[in-house]
C-alpha cells in the first residue's frame, strides 16, 4: 500500500474513531438517564464502531509490514482480514444486542424519562457522524471518478474507506430511526415505538454487515485486478513485436495496492534467448511504471501448444472427472 493511500485511509479511520468514541460516551449517559431502548442500542452501536476503527487501523499498520520468509508476498491481506472481522462485529454485537434490547423492551416496556436529553444527544451525534461521513466520502471520491457509488465500491480494493463510509451511513440511519421512535412515543403515545426503533437499528446494522462481509470476502479469497488494468497489461504485452500471443494472464490482489501479475507468453520461433530476456525485462519495467500498485511480475515463455498440454494435464490431475462432468 502506498504512503499516500495509507495516509488517506488512516485519516478517515482516525476521524471516525475519535467521533465514535465521543458519541458512545454521550449516548450511554443519555440512555442511562432517560431509559431509552433505542438510545442504548445506538450507544452499543457507537462502541462497536469505535472498536471497528481500532481494528481497521490495526489492519493498516500490519499491512505495511515488509515481506518475510513466512509471508513472502507481504502482509497486505491483513487489511482484508480485519475488515471482515469488523463486519462480523457489526453483525454479532451491534445488530445482535440491538435486536435483543428491542425485543426485551417490547415484552417489558419502560417509560422514557427525558426526551430533551435524547434529542440533544441525537443532534450532536448527527453532527459528528456527518463530519466523519463527509471525510470518508471525500476520500472515497478521490478515486471514484465518474462511476456510481455502487460501482466504485465493487471496484475498490481498499476496504478501509468504504467500511467507514458504510458504518457512518448506518449510524446516521440508526439515529434517524431512534429520533422517529422517540417522536412517536412523545407525541403519538406509541410506547412500543422506542423498542421498534431498536429493532430497526438492528436490521440496518445487519444489512450493512452483510454488505461489508460480501465485499471483503471477495478480497480475502483472492480478487483479480480490475478488468481495465488486465486489458491494459494485455495490450502492452501484445505490443511487443517478438510476442505472438498470450497463453495466460492472471492477476491477484495481495493488498489494496499490491498486485501480482503472472503471465505465460508465446514468442516468435526465430527470437534468441537474449532477445527474450530483453523483452521480459522491458515488459516488467513498463508494467510497473504504468501501474505502481503492481509489486511483482512473473513472466514465463512457453509455446501455445505446450502451455495447453500442461494446463490440461494439471486440470485433469487436480479435478479428475471434469471432462465427464462438462
C-alpha positions as CSV (number, residue, x, y, z in Angstrom):
1,X,0.0,0.0,0.0
2,X,1.4,3.4,-1.0
3,X,2.1,6.0,1.6
4,X,-0.4,8.3,0.0
5,X,-3.2,5.7,0.1
6,X,-2.3,4.7,3.6
7,X,-2.3,8.2,5.0
8,X,-5.7,8.9,3.4
9,X,-7.2,5.7,4.7
10,X,-5.7,6.2,8.2
11,X,-7.0,9.8,8.3
12,X,-10.6,8.5,7.6
13,X,-10.2,5.8,10.3
14,X,-8.8,8.3,12.9
15,X,-11.6,10.8,12.4
16,X,-14.2,8.1,12.7
17,X,-12.5,6.6,15.8
18,X,-12.5,10.0,17.6
19,X,-16.0,10.8,16.6
20,X,-17.5,7.4,17.6
21,X,-15.7,7.4,21.0
22,X,-17.1,10.8,21.9
23,X,-20.6,9.8,20.7
24,X,-20.6,6.5,22.5
25,X,-19.9,8.1,25.9
26,X,-22.6,10.7,25.3
27,X,-25.2,8.1,24.2
28,X,-24.5,5.8,27.2
29,X,-25.0,8.8,29.5
30,X,-28.3,9.7,27.8
31,X,-29.5,6.1,27.8
32,X,-28.8,5.6,31.5
33,X,-30.5,8.9,32.3
34,X,-33.6,8.5,30.1
35,X,-34.1,4.8,29.9
36,X,-34.5,4.9,26.1
37,X,-34.0,1.4,24.5
38,X,-33.2,3.0,21.1
39,X,-30.6,5.2,22.6
40,X,-29.0,2.3,24.4
41,X,-28.9,0.4,21.1
42,X,-27.3,3.5,19.5
43,X,-24.7,3.6,22.3
44,X,-23.8,0.0,21.8
45,X,-23.6,0.7,18.0
46,X,-21.1,3.5,18.7
47,X,-19.0,1.3,20.9
48,X,-18.8,-1.3,18.2
49,X,-17.9,1.3,15.6
50,X,-15.2,2.6,17.9
51,X,-13.7,-0.8,18.2
52,X,-14.1,-1.3,14.5
53,X,-12.0,1.7,13.7
54,X,-9.3,0.4,16.0
55,X,-9.3,-2.9,14.1
56,X,-9.1,-1.0,10.8
57,X,-6.1,0.9,12.0
58,X,-4.5,-2.3,13.2
59,X,-5.0,-3.8,9.7
60,X,-3.4,-0.8,8.1
61,X,-0.5,-1.0,10.5
62,X,0.1,-4.7,10.0
63,X,-0.5,-4.5,6.2
64,X,2.6,-2.3,6.0
65,X,4.9,-5.0,7.3
66,X,7.6,-6.0,4.8
67,X,7.7,-9.5,3.3
68,X,9.5,-12.2,5.2
69,X,10.0,-15.9,5.0
70,X,6.6,-16.8,6.4
71,X,4.8,-14.3,4.2
72,X,6.9,-13.8,1.0
73,X,4.2,-11.6,-0.6
74,X,3.8,-9.4,2.4
75,X,1.0,-8.7,4.9
76,X,-1.3,-6.6,2.8
77,X,-4.2,-9.0,3.1
78,X,-4.3,-8.3,6.9
79,X,-6.4,-5.2,5.9
80,X,-8.9,-7.5,4.3
81,X,-9.0,-9.9,7.3
82,X,-9.6,-7.2,9.9
83,X,-12.2,-5.6,7.7
84,X,-14.0,-8.9,7.6
85,X,-13.8,-9.1,11.4
86,X,-15.3,-5.6,11.6
87,X,-18.3,-6.9,9.5
88,X,-18.7,-9.8,11.9
89,X,-18.6,-7.5,14.9
90,X,-21.2,-5.2,13.4
91,X,-23.5,-8.2,12.8
92,X,-22.8,-10.1,16.1
93,X,-22.5,-7.3,18.6
94,X,-24.2,-4.3,17.0
95,X,-27.2,-6.0,15.4
96,X,-27.5,-8.8,17.9
97,X,-27.5,-6.7,21.0
98,X,-29.8,-4.1,19.4
99,X,-32.3,-6.8,18.4
100,X,-32.2,-8.3,21.9
101,X,-32.7,-4.9,23.6
102,X,-35.6,-4.1,21.3
103,X,-37.4,-7.4,21.9
104,X,-36.9,-7.2,25.7
105,X,-38.4,-3.7,25.7
106,X,-41.3,-4.8,23.6
107,X,-42.1,-7.5,26.1
108,X,-41.4,-5.3,29.2
109,X,-41.7,-1.7,28.1
110,X,-40.1,1.0,30.2
111,X,-41.0,4.7,30.0
112,X,-38.6,7.3,28.5
113,X,-37.9,9.8,31.3
114,X,-36.4,12.7,29.3
115,X,-37.0,13.3,25.6
116,X,-34.9,16.5,25.5
117,X,-31.7,14.8,26.6
118,X,-32.2,12.2,23.9
119,X,-32.9,14.8,21.2
120,X,-29.7,16.8,22.2
121,X,-27.6,13.7,22.0
122,X,-29.1,12.7,18.7
123,X,-28.4,16.2,17.3
124,X,-24.8,16.2,18.4
125,X,-24.3,12.6,17.2
126,X,-25.7,13.5,13.7
127,X,-23.2,16.4,13.5
128,X,-20.2,14.2,14.5
129,X,-21.3,11.3,12.3
130,X,-21.9,13.7,9.5
131,X,-18.4,15.1,9.7
132,X,-16.9,11.6,9.7
133,X,-19.1,10.7,6.7
134,X,-18.0,13.7,4.7
135,X,-14.3,13.0,5.4
136,X,-14.8,9.4,4.3
137,X,-16.9,10.3,1.2
138,X,-14.3,12.9,0.0
139,X,-11.5,10.3,0.4
140,X,-13.6,7.7,-1.5
141,X,-14.4,10.2,-4.2
142,X,-10.7,10.8,-4.9
143,X,-10.5,7.6,-6.8
144,X,-14.2,7.1,-7.8
145,X,-14.1,9.2,-11.0
146,X,-17.4,9.2,-12.9
147,X,-18.5,5.8,-11.5
148,X,-21.7,5.3,-9.4
149,X,-21.2,4.8,-5.7
150,X,-22.2,1.1,-6.0
151,X,-19.8,0.5,-9.0
152,X,-16.9,2.3,-7.1
153,X,-17.5,0.1,-4.0
154,X,-17.5,-3.0,-6.1
155,X,-14.3,-1.9,-7.9
156,X,-12.4,-0.7,-4.8
157,X,-9.8,-2.9,-3.4
158,X,-9.3,-0.8,-0.2
159,X,-12.0,-1.8,2.3
160,X,-10.8,0.8,4.9
161,X,-12.6,3.8,3.4
162,X,-15.8,2.2,2.3
163,X,-16.0,0.4,5.7
164,X,-16.0,3.7,7.5
165,X,-18.5,5.1,4.9
166,X,-20.9,2.2,5.4
167,X,-20.6,2.4,9.2
168,X,-21.3,6.1,9.2
169,X,-24.2,5.7,6.8
170,X,-25.7,3.0,9.1
171,X,-25.1,5.3,12.1
172,X,-27.0,8.2,10.6
173,X,-29.8,5.9,9.5
174,X,-29.9,4.4,13.1
175,X,-30.0,7.9,14.6
176,X,-32.9,8.8,12.3
177,X,-34.7,5.6,13.4
178,X,-34.1,6.5,17.1
179,X,-35.4,10.0,16.6
180,X,-38.6,8.8,14.8
181,X,-39.1,6.3,17.6
182,X,-38.8,8.9,20.3
183,X,-41.1,11.4,18.5
184,X,-43.7,8.6,18.1
185,X,-43.5,7.9,21.9
186,X,-43.7,11.6,22.9
187,X,-46.4,12.9,20.5
188,X,-48.4,9.8,19.4
189,X,-48.0,7.9,22.7
190,X,-46.9,4.8,20.9
191,X,-44.9,3.4,23.8
192,X,-43.7,0.5,21.7
193,X,-42.1,2.7,19.1
194,X,-38.9,3.1,21.1
195,X,-38.4,-0.7,21.2
196,X,-39.3,-1.0,17.5
197,X,-36.7,1.7,16.7
198,X,-34.1,-0.5,18.4
199,X,-35.2,-3.5,16.2
200,X,-35.0,-1.3,13.1
201,X,-31.4,-0.2,14.1
202,X,-30.6,-4.0,14.4
203,X,-31.9,-4.6,10.8
204,X,-29.9,-1.6,9.5
205,X,-26.7,-2.9,11.1
206,X,-27.3,-6.5,9.8
207,X,-27.7,-5.3,6.2
208,X,-24.6,-3.2,6.4
209,X,-22.6,-6.1,8.0
210,X,-23.8,-8.4,5.2
211,X,-22.7,-5.9,2.6
212,X,-19.2,-5.5,4.1
213,X,-18.8,-9.2,4.6
214,X,-19.7,-9.8,0.9
215,X,-17.2,-7.2,-0.3
216,X,-14.3,-8.3,1.9
217,X,-14.9,-12.0,1.3
218,X,-14.1,-11.5,-2.4
219,X,-10.9,-9.7,-1.5
220,X,-9.9,-12.3,1.1
221,X,-10.3,-15.1,-1.4
222,X,-8.0,-13.6,-4.0
223,X,-9.7,-11.0,-6.2
224,X,-8.2,-10.1,-9.6
225,X,-7.1,-6.6,-10.7
226,X,-9.8,-4.5,-12.5
227,X,-10.7,-5.5,-16.0
228,X,-9.3,-2.2,-17.3
229,X,-5.9,-2.9,-15.7
230,X,-5.7,-6.5,-17.0
231,X,-6.7,-5.4,-20.5
232,X,-4.0,-2.6,-20.4
233,X,-1.4,-5.2,-19.4
234,X,-2.5,-7.5,-22.2
235,X,-2.2,-4.7,-24.8
236,X,1.3,-3.8,-23.5
237,X,2.4,-7.4,-23.9
238,X,0.9,-7.8,-27.4
239,X,2.5,-4.5,-28.5
240,X,5.9,-6.3,-28.3
241,X,6.8,-7.4,-31.9
242,X,8.5,-10.5,-30.7
243,X,5.4,-11.7,-28.8
244,X,3.0,-13.8,-30.9
245,X,0.4,-14.5,-28.2
246,X,-0.5,-14.6,-24.6
247,X,-1.3,-18.1,-23.3
248,X,-2.5,-17.0,-19.9
249,X,-2.6,-13.7,-17.9
250,X,-3.6,-13.8,-14.2
251,X,-3.6,-11.1,-11.5
252,X,-4.4,-11.2,-7.8
253,X,-4.5,-8.5,-5.1
254,X,-2.3,-9.2,-2.0
255,X,-3.4,-5.8,-0.6
256,X,-5.2,-2.7,-1.7
257,X,-2.2,-1.5,-3.7
258,X,-0.2,-4.7,-4.1
259,X,-0.9,-6.7,-7.2
260,X,0.8,-9.8,-8.5
261,X,0.9,-10.4,-12.3
262,X,1.6,-13.8,-13.7
263,X,1.7,-14.4,-17.5
264,X,2.6,-17.1,-20.0
265,X,3.8,-15.7,-23.3
266,X,4.4,-17.3,-26.7
267,X,7.4,-15.8,-28.6
268,X,8.3,-16.0,-32.2
269,X,10.3,-19.1,-33.0
270,X,13.2,-17.1,-34.5
271,X,14.0,-15.0,-31.4
272,X,17.1,-15.6,-29.4
273,X,17.3,-16.2,-25.7
274,X,18.9,-12.8,-25.2
275,X,16.0,-11.1,-27.1
276,X,13.5,-12.9,-24.9
277,X,15.3,-11.8,-21.8
278,X,15.4,-8.2,-23.1
279,X,11.6,-8.3,-23.9
280,X,10.7,-9.7,-20.5
281,X,12.8,-7.1,-18.6
282,X,11.3,-4.3,-20.7
283,X,7.7,-5.6,-20.1
284,X,8.3,-5.8,-16.3
285,X,9.6,-2.2,-16.3
286,X,6.8,-0.6,-18.4
287,X,4.1,-2.5,-16.5
288,X,5.4,-1.3,-13.1
289,X,5.8,2.2,-14.4
290,X,2.2,2.3,-15.7
291,X,0.8,0.7,-12.6
292,X,2.8,1.5,-9.4
293,X,0.5,-0.8,-7.4
294,X,1.9,-3.8,-9.2
295,X,4.6,-5.2,-6.9
296,X,5.6,-8.4,-8.7
297,X,5.5,-9.5,-12.3
298,X,6.3,-13.1,-13.3
299,X,6.5,-13.9,-17.0
300,X,7.2,-17.4,-18.4
301,X,7.9,-18.2,-22.0
302,X,6.1,-21.1,-23.5
303,X,4.6,-22.2,-26.8
304,X,0.8,-22.2,-27.0
305,X,0.8,-26.0,-27.7
306,X,3.0,-26.8,-24.7
307,X,1.0,-24.5,-22.4
308,X,-2.3,-26.1,-23.4
309,X,-0.9,-29.6,-22.9
310,X,0.5,-28.9,-19.4
311,X,-2.6,-26.9,-18.4
312,X,-4.9,-29.8,-19.5
313,X,-2.8,-32.3,-17.6
314,X,-2.8,-30.1,-14.4
315,X,-6.6,-29.8,-14.6
316,X,-7.1,-33.5,-15.1
317,X,-4.9,-34.2,-12.0
318,X,-6.5,-31.6,-9.8
319,X,-10.1,-32.1,-10.9
320,X,-10.4,-35.8,-12.1
321,X,-13.6,-36.4,-14.0
322,X,-14.0,-32.8,-15.0
323,X,-14.3,-33.7,-18.7
324,X,-17.0,-36.2,-17.9
325,X,-18.9,-33.6,-15.9
326,X,-18.7,-31.0,-18.6
